[in-house]
């Protein structure tokens, strides 16, 4: 199960574990474990991994460390990639191995975009023959117990009530998997999927770089978050011809990127809540005349709330009937949690963007949260809440939206009666607790949102989709 995999991996990597993947992206322990958990059982049934050419490069007995190298060949159908890995491991007293560091590099001609990434029958036989016996035995044992099924898009955190059918909900099935449901005229799709591949990252980076250029300025380049889930999607269609609410990783990063068009390279300008934050180490460079094309908001703090076909009308106060969520007599029919992206901010903290969805007989509730922690500098939390109140069949549902931004500089935490120890604010690698959420909700609220954002609003439920220019809001 994903939970068992997460527990197993957590015990196999040191707390300060670091990995450099073949694309040069740095992954922390929590990011790697998250990626492995979300990718559980997502590969096709013919997916294979072969490990060979294992060597001990150095045996540091006094430190209890071993530096090793090996080749890892991955095959799906006729497509094969191969990488050479160098790993630093600690030998524990009980004889087990603790991974501390891994650096991967594509073998020549065997990267995902290389013409030579098709494995011949001879190469396959050679890779299999030279694979280490323990690795082959482990692979054979896993293959004998692993169910043969197609790649999954299902989130490991999804919950489906056994009362779903009795309440009149209809599952939406795709490739023998439940990817959503229809309930009271509302269609709900939620998918997670594995981490984005190199092709998606390259294409998306180019598209986003086109949006972020400021006029008459140095050409700006971008790096995307270390962990992106390209197939992560939440779609709520309120009626066959009515408004649609959508959350995807590209939508979130698109708003983040577009804001840079009004931030000249090297400036401290702020646009729609996006700015280029300076870390505590920035003072070291304050006297150096350095201007770089990689001038962008490296915290990925997006102003994105939701992509909407439909117009929002402002309200003086929230229209949400929060009592519906507290009604314990009503069961939770469907729950899902989808992660769009995550990054450890070059070991300076964390950013993660997650969507939580809950369906009850009386309402649908969605929470979109972008959480940013820059250690010793800043805390930010941007939340969008959507509530769909189900109406009688002869009436239209009511859709409300609340947007809340919270922010506090680290040196102001004590003045707000909030903890300054970074450990109190860490939540990566573990489920969010009620205590942690309560702590985040004590952060000061940003009093004024950027122009065009409404703290409270209601969706106009037109029967036809307006044009993108008039109706597409976020």
Helices and strands as residue ranges (DSSP letters): H 2-10, E 13-20, E 26-28, H 29-38, E 48-60, E 65-76, E 79-91, E 97-106, H 121-130, H 133-145, E 159-160, E 170-174, E 177-183, E 186-191, H 198-211, E 227-228, E 233-237, E 244-248, H 249-259, G 260-262, G 282-285, E 307-309, E 312-314, G 322-324, E 332-343, G 345-347, E 349-360, E 363-374, E 378-389, E 398-409, G 410-412, G 414-416, G 422-425, H 434-440, E 456-459, H 468-471, E 472-473
